[in-house]
Amino acid sequence: MRLSPHLATPVVLSFLLPFVSGVYGSATTRRATTCNGHAELCDRSFGNVTFVGAHDSYAVGTNSLFVNQDYDITQQLNDGVRMLQSQAHNKNGVIELCHTSCGLQDGGSLEDYLKKVKTWMDNNPNDVVSLLIVNSDNIAPSEYDTVFKSAGLDTLAYAPSSATLAASDWPTLGTLIDSGKRLVAFLSTTADFTSVPYLIDEFTNVWETAYDVTDTTFDCNVNRTNGDTSTQMYLINHFLDKLIAGVPAPDSSRANSTNAVSGEGSLGVQVQTCAAQYSRNPNFMLVDFYEYGNGSVFQVAADANGVTYSPTTPVATPGGSSSSSSSSSSGSVTSSPNGAMELRVVPAQFAASLAVVGGLAFGALSLF
């Protein structure tokens, strides 16, 4: 059959259109070229990257015994923190971020916190961020889901193919970024894959070293897990405490050496020790007062990841400022010989705080 010249062009175009659309459609598919600041990490599995984490990231201030950070989560993320750890409590029906007890230190609602995360992630589309929520009051995942949806973060959250993934089975950073599912959210208890699949059970996927460490040994032994430690990702708790009236509290006076690349009790030494013991680097490194060491914690992560640490702007000034404080317990602050901020808590206020601690269950006698 011979086609009329007038019909030939439309027929040919209709035949070619699916192929042309396919070519141009694939050309517009997003492909990340820089992932968490480095092109080299785009093809690296999430389970094969070392991230700096802020321990009790919401517990911000400079005038309280019960704070672990000097700057809020927006500054933490700006400086390079990529895991935000928090403690969640049920305060009169609202999920609140509190330090052991909301009577000791109240960091505000989870919803407000997540909205800050959402704003930052919207402005930084080439970064993968993790959340680790310590579910202190065993709040149901459906309640977290409501808050995540209210903050708009559920749309960014990655839902794995199964409840438990081996470290080697996680997608690459590039894949997470390309898919738009750049938030990895872990829940310490009550996670339910069937009802809220993006809230990932921590201890079947990640094991941890000891916390509330008060000496500088920082061993690499498994402290908490509900899974196979040979295949799980792992997290090191690298923050030094001191005992005050028998209660572990953050030791900011030694933060420079604790966060250092090398030396006794340093983050760098613990990473090297754990890497030698397990033949792989830790996936997450939780630290207090992350800015002490002038970026040393990020240098340790870069060394572990085999990339160059070259920030475009310096990290925040150690010690923070009074304007960043959100603490509900106050005291005076003085400088220690190494430049860290030494907390001097007013005795009456500390006694009142201890009274609150004393009223808690024995298992919660920790400022973790």
Secondary structure, DSSP 8 states (H G I E B T S, - for coil): ----HHHHHHHHHHHHHHHHHHHHHHHTS---S-BTTBGGGTTSBGGG--EEEETTTT-B-SS-TT--BSS-HHHHHHHT--EEEEEEEEETTEEEEESSSTTT-EEEEHHHHHHHHHHHHHH-TT--EEEEEEETT---HHHHHHHHHHHT-TTTB---SSS---GGGS-BHHHHHHHT--EEEEESS---TTT-TTEEESTTTEEE---SB-SS-------B-SS-TTTSEEEEE--BEEEETTEEEE-GGGHHHHT-SSSTT-HHHHHHHHHHHHSS--SEEEESSTTTTSSHHHHHHHHHHT-----SS----TT--GGG---SS--EEEE-TTS-EEEE--HHHHHHHHHHHHTS-GGG-S--
